Amino acid sequence: MSEPHVRWCPHCRRLTQNAIAAPPAYDARWSDDPAFESQRVARLKRYCGACGEIWEAVEAPASLMDDLLELPAQLEDARRQLAMLRLLLARDRQNAEESPATLPLRRAA
């Protein structure tokens, strides 16, 4: 894949010669997180030379894609932690309900 114009076509489902059909549009709005403001994402319209289809592609730095690919695992960890916190909260509530209520002290007459 040394040729820069060979890309995977989602319509042909194979590597084909293709070209950019429109000038790239750089989209910095892909995330509201200030940590990712410096990451630039390019949206490209590509034209497949084999099947003639046009599709939209996104090009981003590999480090950004790695971060995005880690998100499902981070989400699963957060869900596990949330489930554990709910379990601990339910246990604390149950223990509070089961503890004997203290009776107020009365003064001797």
C-alpha positions as CSV (number, residue, x, y, z in Angstrom):
1,M,0.0,0.0,0.0
2,S,2.8,2.4,-0.9
3,E,0.6,4.3,-3.3
4,P,-1.0,7.3,-1.5
5,H,-4.2,7.1,-3.5
6,V,-5.0,3.5,-2.6
7,R,-7.6,3.4,0.1
8,W,-10.3,1.0,1.3
9,C,-13.6,1.6,-0.3
10,P,-16.6,0.9,1.9
11,H,-18.8,0.1,-1.2
12,C,-16.4,-2.3,-3.0
13,R,-15.0,-3.5,0.3
14,R,-11.5,-3.7,-1.1
15,L,-8.4,-1.5,-1.6
16,T,-9.0,0.6,-4.7
17,Q,-7.6,3.6,-6.4
18,N,-9.5,6.6,-5.3
19,A,-9.4,10.4,-5.3
20,I,-10.6,13.3,-3.2
21,A,-13.9,14.5,-4.7
22,A,-14.0,17.8,-2.8
23,P,-11.5,19.9,-0.9
24,P,-10.9,18.7,2.7
25,A,-13.0,20.3,5.4
26,Y,-11.2,20.6,8.7
27,D,-13.5,20.1,11.6
28,A,-12.3,21.2,15.0
29,R,-15.8,20.9,16.5
30,W,-15.6,17.1,16.8
31,S,-15.1,17.4,20.6
32,D,-16.0,20.0,23.2
33,D,-13.1,18.7,25.4
34,P,-10.4,21.4,25.6
35,A,-7.8,18.7,25.8
36,F,-8.5,17.8,22.2
37,E,-8.6,21.3,20.8
38,S,-5.2,20.9,19.1
39,Q,-6.4,17.7,17.3
40,R,-7.5,18.5,13.8
41,V,-9.8,16.2,12.0
42,A,-10.3,16.3,8.2
43,R,-13.5,15.3,6.5
44,L,-12.9,14.2,3.0
45,K,-15.3,13.2,0.1
46,R,-13.6,10.3,-1.7
47,Y,-14.4,9.0,-5.1
48,C,-13.7,5.3,-5.9
49,G,-12.1,4.7,-9.3
50,A,-13.4,1.1,-9.4
51,C,-17.1,1.4,-8.5
52,G,-17.6,5.1,-8.9
53,E,-19.2,5.6,-5.5
54,I,-18.5,8.7,-3.4
55,W,-18.3,8.5,0.4
56,E,-17.2,10.7,3.3
57,A,-14.0,9.7,5.1
58,V,-12.4,11.2,8.2
59,E,-8.7,11.4,8.7
60,A,-7.3,12.0,12.2
61,P,-4.0,11.5,14.0
62,A,-3.3,7.9,15.0
63,S,-3.0,9.0,18.7
64,L,-6.5,10.4,18.6
65,M,-7.9,7.2,17.1
66,D,-6.1,5.1,19.8
67,D,-7.7,7.3,22.5
68,L,-11.1,6.8,20.8
69,L,-10.6,3.0,20.6
70,E,-9.9,2.9,24.4
71,L,-13.3,4.6,25.2
72,P,-15.4,1.4,25.3
73,A,-13.1,-0.2,27.9
74,Q,-13.1,2.9,30.0
75,L,-16.9,3.0,29.7
76,E,-17.1,-0.6,30.9
77,D,-14.9,0.1,33.9
78,A,-17.1,3.1,34.8
79,R,-20.2,0.9,34.6
80,R,-18.6,-1.7,36.9
81,Q,-17.6,1.0,39.4
82,L,-21.2,2.4,39.3
83,A,-22.7,-1.0,39.9
84,M,-20.3,-1.6,42.8
85,L,-21.3,1.8,44.3
86,R,-25.0,1.0,43.9
87,L,-24.4,-2.3,45.7
88,L,-22.6,-0.6,48.6
89,L,-25.3,2.1,48.8
90,A,-28.1,-0.6,48.9
91,R,-26.1,-2.5,51.6
92,D,-25.7,0.7,53.7
93,R,-29.4,1.5,53.4
94,Q,-30.4,-2.1,54.4
95,N,-28.0,-2.0,57.4
96,A,-29.5,1.4,58.5
97,E,-33.1,0.0,58.3
98,E,-32.2,-3.2,60.3
99,S,-30.4,-1.3,63.1
100,P,-32.6,-1.0,66.2
101,A,-34.1,2.4,66.7
102,T,-33.0,4.0,70.0
103,L,-35.8,5.0,72.3
104,P,-35.6,8.4,73.8
105,L,-34.7,8.5,77.5
106,R,-37.5,9.6,79.9
107,R,-36.9,11.4,83.1
108,A,-37.9,9.7,86.3
109,A,-40.9,11.3,87.9
